[in-house]
Amino acid sequence: MTRRTDWAEYEYGHTASGAPRGRGTGNRPGAGADGAGVHGDDDAYRLDGGTTGSRRGGSRDGGSRGGHGRRRRGFDEASVAEGDTSSLSRAEQGESPGDPVERARAICLRLLTGTPRTRKQLADALRKREIPDEAAEQVLSRFEEVGLIDDSAFADAWVESRHHGRGLARRALAQELRTKGVDATLIDEAVGRLDSEQEETTARELVARKLRSTRGLDRDKRLRRLAGMLARKGYSQGLALRVVRQALEEEGEDTEFLGDEGY
């Protein structure tokens, strides 16, 4: 008798690690390393804190590899996982007690140099470094004014990257953005750009790639493995059931046991 699989055991519920593949720095795709095109002549908010292209330590960004610049990390790399402190540790380097606004600015600039961040992510980093709330608010608001913090652009880039790169469904994407402190309205706008047709197309592609590795397994195991994979990526039970059933039918599997009410 076919074992009934509880969809809840597969439900998406992990905290995302990695982040969207942004280009440049800050939260606006395409912003340059010195924030050009974002804040004009406002030298106080240049990402390099000084003259564009200045060399320190033999490299353009302070590295030790001569003329080779340090590769910037993209949204999908593990260094921006929730709870990661490596970037914050780097931001602490060279800090000295003094004006909390300047300290907050230095921390934010260094964190944004590695990858885009949401306002909440930067606020949490400043709080961890015991930056006074007033100073943190002043810097974060200014960064929003000049475009170095842009949660809307962050959400759009996140959805684009994580859907096409990882195959995540709208529900999973919304959950990830919530954990990063993005406003619910911005989440709805970003996730809403993915329609049901695109989501189903992606689900079919995921199943097609996974299908070959399940050949040789019995029917129930194939079902659980394929459906579980879709569930973990945030796809609904109904959509997963329909996509998996059609994929198995194309391979000659008997799918009459898959009723619309579940399995």
C-alpha positions in Angstrom: 0.0 0.0 0.0 1.4 3.4 -0.9 2.8 5.3 2.0 1.1 8.7 2.5 3.6 11.5 2.7 2.9 14.4 5.0 3.6 17.6 3.1 4.4 19.4 6.3 7.6 17.4 6.7 9.0 19.0 3.6 7.7 22.6 4.1 10.2 25.4 3.5 11.4 26.7 6.7 15.2 27.2 6.6 16.9 30.6 7.0 18.6 31.6 3.8 22.3 31.8 3.6 23.8 33.6 0.7 22.5 36.7 -1.0 21.6 37.9 -4.5 24.3 38.4 -7.0 24.5 42.2 -7.0 26.8 44.2 -9.2 29.0 46.8 -7.7 28.5 48.0 -4.2 25.7 49.3 -2.1 22.2 48.1 -2.8 21.8 49.5 -6.3 22.9 47.0 -9.1 25.6 48.5 -11.1 26.9 51.1 -8.5 30.6 51.4 -8.7 33.1 50.8 -5.9 33.3 54.4 -5.1 29.5 54.9 -5.2 29.7 56.9 -8.5 26.4 57.7 -10.0 24.8 57.5 -6.5 26.0 60.4 -4.5 27.7 62.7 -6.9 30.4 64.9 -5.3 29.5 64.0 -1.7 33.1 62.8 -0.7 32.0 62.1 2.8 30.0 59.1 1.6 32.5 57.7 -0.9 33.0 54.0 -0.4 36.8 54.2 -0.5 36.8 57.1 2.0 39.2 59.1 -0.2 40.4 59.5 -3.8 39.0 57.1 -6.4 41.5 54.4 -7.4 43.9 55.2 -4.6 46.4 52.4 -3.9 47.1 51.0 -0.4 49.3 48.1 0.3 50.1 47.5 -3.3 46.5 47.0 -4.5 43.5 49.1 -5.2 41.5 47.9 -2.3 44.2 47.4 0.3 44.9 43.8 -0.6 48.4 42.2 -0.9 48.1 40.9 -4.4 49.7 43.8 -6.3 47.5 45.1 -9.1 44.8 42.4 -8.7 41.6 43.8 -7.0 39.8 41.8 -4.5 36.8 40.0 -5.9 33.5 41.2 -4.6 31.1 38.6 -3.3 27.7 38.2 -4.8 24.3 37.6 -3.3 24.6 33.8 -3.4 27.8 33.5 -1.4 27.8 32.2 2.1 29.7 35.2 3.6 26.5 37.1 3.9 24.6 34.4 5.8 22.5 35.5 8.8 24.7 35.6 11.8 28.0 35.8 9.9 30.5 38.1 11.6 33.5 37.9 9.2 32.6 41.1 7.4 31.9 42.9 10.7 35.3 41.8 12.0 36.9 43.3 8.9 34.9 46.5 9.5 36.3 46.7 13.0 39.9 46.8 11.7 41.4 50.2 12.0 38.5 51.5 14.1 39.4 53.9 16.9 37.2 55.4 19.6 35.8 58.8 18.5 32.8 60.3 16.9 30.1 57.6 16.8 28.8 59.0 13.5 32.2 58.5 11.9 32.4 55.0 13.4 29.0 54.1 12.1 29.8 55.5 8.7 33.0 53.5 8.5 31.3 50.2 9.5 28.5 50.6 7.0 30.9 51.5 4.1 33.0 48.5 4.7 30.1 46.2 5.0 28.6 47.5 1.8 31.8 47.1 -0.1 31.4 43.3 0.1 27.8 43.0 -0.8 24.5 44.8 -0.8 22.7 45.0 2.6 19.3 46.0 3.8 18.8 48.8 6.3 18.0 46.3 9.0 21.1 44.3 8.4 23.3 47.4 8.8 21.3 48.6 11.8 21.9 45.3 13.5 25.6 45.5 12.8 25.8 49.0 14.3 23.8 47.9 17.3 26.2 45.0 17.8 29.1 47.5 17.8 27.2 49.5 20.4 26.8 52.6 18.1 24.3 55.0 19.7 20.8 54.8 18.2 20.9 58.5 17.2 24.2 58.2 15.4 23.1 55.0 13.7 19.8 56.6 12.5 21.7 59.6 11.1 24.1 57.5 9.1 21.5 55.0 7.8 19.1 57.8 6.8 21.9 59.6 4.9 22.9 56.4 3.2 19.3 55.9 2.0 19.3 59.5 0.7 22.4 58.9 -1.5 21.2 55.4 -2.6 23.8 53.3 -0.8 20.9 51.6 1.0 17.9 50.7 -1.2 15.8 47.9 0.2 13.5 48.0 -2.9 16.4 47.4 -5.2 17.8 44.8 -2.8 14.5 42.9 -2.8 14.2 43.0 -6.6 17.8 41.7 -7.1 17.3 39.0 -4.4 14.1 37.7 -6.1 15.8 37.7 -9.5 18.9 35.9 -8.3 17.4 33.4 -5.9 14.6 32.4 -8.3 16.7 31.9 -11.4 19.8 30.7 -9.5 18.3 28.5 -6.8 14.8 27.9 -8.2 13.1 29.3 -5.1 9.3 29.9 -5.2 7.6 33.1 -4.2 6.8 31.8 -0.7 10.4 30.9 0.1 11.6 34.2 -1.4 9.2 36.2 0.7 10.3 34.4 3.9 14.0 35.1 3.1 13.3 38.8 2.6 11.4 39.0 5.8 14.3 37.6 7.7 16.5 40.4 6.3 14.1 43.1 7.5 12.6 44.2 4.2 9.3 45.9 4.5 6.3 43.8 3.7 5.1 46.2 0.9 8.5 46.0 -0.8 8.4 42.2 -0.5 5.0 42.0 -2.1 6.2 44.2 -5.0 9.3 42.2 -5.6 7.8 38.7 -5.3 4.8 39.8 -7.3 7.0 40.2 -10.4 7.1 36.4 -10.5 3.8 35.1 -11.9 2.3 31.6 -11.5 3.3 30.6 -15.0 7.0 31.4 -14.4 6.9 29.6 -11.1 5.5 26.5 -12.6 8.0 26.6 -15.4 10.8 26.7 -12.9 9.3 23.9 -10.9 9.3 21.7 -14.1 12.9 22.5 -14.8 13.9 21.6 -11.3 12.1 18.2 -11.5 13.5 17.5 -15.0 17.1 18.0 -13.6 16.4 15.8 -10.6 14.5 13.1 -12.4 17.4 11.3 -13.8 19.0 10.8 -10.4 15.8 9.0 -9.2 15.7 6.4 -11.9 16.1 3.0 -10.5 14.3 3.9 -7.3 10.8 2.6 -6.7 7.9 4.8 -7.5 7.1 6.0 -4.0 10.7 7.0 -3.3 10.9 8.9 -6.5 7.7 10.7 -5.6 8.9 11.6 -2.1 12.3 12.8 -3.3 10.9 15.0 -6.1 8.0 16.4 -4.2 10.2 17.0 -1.1 12.7 18.9 -3.2 10.0 21.3 -4.5 8.5 21.7 -1.0 11.8 22.8 0.4 12.1 25.5 -2.2 8.7 26.9 -1.2 6.4 25.4 -3.9 2.8 24.5 -2.8 1.6 21.0 -2.5 -0.8 21.3 -5.4 1.7 22.6 -7.8 4.4 20.1 -6.8 1.9 17.2 -7.1 0.9 18.3 -10.6 4.4 18.8 -11.8 5.8 15.5 -10.4 2.8 13.5 -11.6 3.3 14.8 -15.2 7.0 14.1 -15.1 6.5 10.5 -13.9 3.8 9.9 -16.5 6.2 10.9 -19.2 8.5 8.2 -18.0 5.8 5.6 -18.1 5.1 5.5 -14.3 1.6 4.7 -13.1 0.4 7.8 -11.4 -3.3 6.9 -10.7 -2.3 6.6 -7.1 -1.6 10.4 -7.0 -4.9 12.0 -6.3 -5.5 15.7 -6.2 -6.2 15.6 -2.5 -2.6 14.6 -1.6 -0.6 11.5 -1.1 
